[in-house]
Amino acid sequence: MATTSPHHDNPQRNHAVQDDAIPAPPIRPPRGRRRPWLIALGITLVATCGVAGAGLLSAAGERVEVLAVAQPVSYGQEITAKDLTTVRITTDPAVQTVPKADLEQVTGQIAGRDLVAGDLLTPSALTPKRTPGTGRALVAIPLASSQLPSQGLRAGDLVQIVSTPGEGGEPPKKLPQSIDAEVVRVGKPDVDGLTVIDVETPTTDGPTLAARVATGRIAIVVDTPGGQ
């Protein structure tokens, strides 16, 4: 009786088994060519950005010493060294300040407005001339809200202080007397609702204006600059 060898069952099957046992080599994409100049450019850009960023951080973090207000200083008052102090701040081009080195130049100047303790000192808050100037007088005028224009007053306004008749008096039949003046400061309303304004007028008119103000019979007329 003939016997069949296990090694000769199926030639095609044996061939398939052998094919499956050998894995196909992986397909690799073609390697691109390196461009050294691109690598060098990238390194240069990274280094440049790093230097620029470090410069910006250094500038943003720079702190300088500037002058600040140590205690309140009223408008028109001479500034002394004890009125000022020194603080360190981060520089900002949008904020005007006075360097610590200018302390001697600032001392003796006049406050151009009320200075509040804790505020940074600014060039606009200083004025080298005293108020009033030569040949001028400074007169304080307390005004009720009914005597002020609805738009209010501000420094620099040109006004006429007009004499008015007493309460219940007859209107004047001729042009009332008036004195020209310039508003240099407007205070805040007090507990009685009065607002004190400081006006500058020629020295010759100062006493007359003060006497009229004492009667309370005055009115304020705001002029257009230049008389137009």
C-alpha positions in Angstrom: 0.0 0.0 0.0 1.3 3.4 -1.0 1.7 6.1 1.7 1.6 9.8 1.3 4.4 11.9 2.7 3.3 14.9 4.8 5.9 17.0 3.0 4.2 16.6 -0.4 0.6 17.4 0.4 0.2 20.6 -1.7 3.1 22.4 -3.4 1.0 25.6 -3.8 0.1 25.6 -0.1 3.7 25.3 0.9 4.6 28.1 -1.4 2.0 30.4 0.2 3.2 29.6 3.7 6.7 30.5 2.7 5.5 33.8 1.2 3.6 34.7 4.3 6.6 34.0 6.6 8.8 36.7 4.9 7.6 40.3 5.7 7.9 42.9 2.9 10.4 45.6 3.5 8.9 49.0 4.7 8.6 51.7 2.1 10.4 54.8 3.2 9.8 58.2 1.7 12.7 59.7 -0.2 14.8 61.9 2.1 14.8 65.5 1.3 17.9 67.5 0.7 19.0 69.6 3.6 19.3 73.3 3.1 22.0 74.7 5.4 21.1 78.3 4.7 17.6 77.8 6.0 18.9 76.3 9.3 21.3 79.2 9.7 18.5 81.7 9.0 16.3 80.1 11.6 19.0 80.2 14.2 19.7 83.9 13.4 16.0 84.8 13.7 15.6 83.1 17.1 18.7 84.8 18.4 17.5 88.2 17.2 14.1 87.8 18.7 15.7 86.8 22.0 17.8 89.9 22.1 14.9 92.2 21.2 12.7 90.6 23.9 15.3 91.0 26.5 15.7 94.6 25.6 12.0 95.3 25.9 11.8 93.6 29.2 14.8 95.6 30.5 13.2 98.9 29.3 9.8 98.0 30.8 11.3 97.2 34.1 13.6 100.3 34.3 12.8 102.4 37.4 13.7 106.0 37.9 13.5 108.5 40.9 11.1 111.3 40.4 9.5 114.0 42.6 6.2 113.6 44.3 4.1 115.8 46.6 4.8 115.1 50.3 2.2 117.5 51.8 -0.6 119.6 50.4 0.4 122.9 48.7 -2.2 125.5 47.9 -2.4 127.2 44.5 -0.1 130.2 44.4 2.0 129.0 47.3 5.8 128.8 47.0 7.1 125.2 46.9 9.7 124.3 49.5 11.9 121.2 49.7 9.8 119.8 52.6 6.8 119.9 50.4 8.3 117.2 48.1 9.5 113.7 48.4 11.2 111.1 46.1 9.6 108.0 44.7 10.8 105.3 42.3 8.5 104.5 39.4 8.6 102.6 36.1 9.2 104.9 33.2 6.2 105.6 30.9 6.5 108.1 28.0 2.8 109.0 28.4 3.4 110.3 32.0 5.2 113.6 32.5 7.3 113.7 35.7 10.0 115.8 37.2 13.3 114.0 37.9 14.8 114.0 41.3 17.8 115.8 40.0 15.6 118.9 39.4 14.8 119.4 43.1 16.8 122.6 43.4 15.2 124.1 40.3 11.7 123.3 41.5 12.2 124.7 45.0 11.0 128.3 45.1 8.6 127.9 42.1 4.9 128.5 42.5 2.2 125.9 42.6 0.1 126.5 39.5 -2.8 124.5 41.0 -3.6 122.8 44.3 -1.1 120.0 44.9 -2.3 116.9 46.7 -0.1 114.7 48.9 0.9 111.5 47.1 0.5 112.9 43.6 3.5 112.8 41.2 4.8 116.3 40.5 4.3 117.3 36.9 5.9 120.3 35.0 2.4 121.7 34.3 1.8 122.1 38.0 4.7 124.6 38.3 4.9 128.2 37.4 8.0 130.4 37.8 6.0 133.7 38.3 4.1 134.7 41.3 0.4 135.5 41.2 -0.4 138.3 41.1 2.2 139.7 38.7 3.8 143.1 38.9 1.1 145.8 38.8 -1.7 143.3 39.4 -3.9 142.6 42.4 -5.4 139.3 43.5 -9.0 139.5 44.8 -11.0 136.6 46.2 -14.8 136.7 45.4 -17.2 134.3 47.1 -20.2 133.6 44.8 -23.4 131.8 45.4 -24.5 129.2 42.8 -27.0 131.8 41.4 -24.2 134.2 40.6 -22.2 131.7 38.6 -22.8 130.9 34.9 -24.4 127.5 34.3 -21.3 126.4 32.4 -19.1 127.4 35.4 -15.9 129.3 35.5 -12.3 128.1 34.9 -8.8 129.6 35.1 -8.1 131.9 32.2 -11.7 133.2 31.8 -11.9 136.9 31.2 -14.8 138.4 33.2 -16.4 141.7 34.2 -17.5 142.2 37.8 -20.6 144.3 37.5 -22.1 146.4 40.4 -25.8 145.6 40.9 -28.5 147.4 42.8 -29.5 146.2 46.2 -32.3 143.7 46.7 -35.6 145.2 45.5 -33.7 148.2 44.0 -34.5 149.8 40.7 -32.5 148.7 37.7 -29.9 151.3 36.8 -30.8 153.7 34.0 -27.3 153.9 32.7 -24.5 151.3 32.1 -23.5 150.0 35.6 -19.9 150.2 36.7 -17.8 147.2 36.1 -14.2 146.0 36.6 -12.3 143.8 34.2 -10.5 140.8 35.6 -9.1 137.4 34.8 -10.0 134.2 36.7 -6.9 132.5 38.0 -8.5 129.9 40.3 -11.9 128.4 41.0 -12.3 126.8 44.4 -14.8 124.0 45.4 -18.2 124.9 46.9 -18.1 125.0 50.7 -20.7 123.8 53.1 -22.7 127.0 52.6 -22.7 126.5 48.8 -20.4 129.4 48.2 -17.6 129.1 45.6 -14.6 131.3 46.0 -12.9 132.4 42.8 -9.6 134.3 42.7 -9.4 137.0 40.0 -6.5 139.1 39.0 -7.1 142.8 38.1 -4.9 145.9 37.8 -3.6 147.1 41.2 -5.6 150.4 40.8 -8.8 148.4 40.7 -8.0 146.1 43.5 -9.4 148.1 46.5 -12.5 149.2 44.6 -13.3 145.6 43.6 -12.7 144.3 47.1 -15.1 147.0 48.5 -17.8 146.0 46.0 -17.4 142.3 46.8 -17.9 143.0 50.5 -21.4 144.3 49.7 -22.4 141.2 47.9 -24.0 143.3 45.2 -22.1 142.0 42.2 -22.7 139.9 39.1 -20.2 138.1 36.8 -20.2 138.6 33.1 -18.0 136.3 31.1 -16.2 137.9 28.1 -15.0 136.3 24.9 -11.2 136.4 24.7 -10.1 139.2 22.5 -13.4 141.0 22.9 -15.0 139.1 19.9 
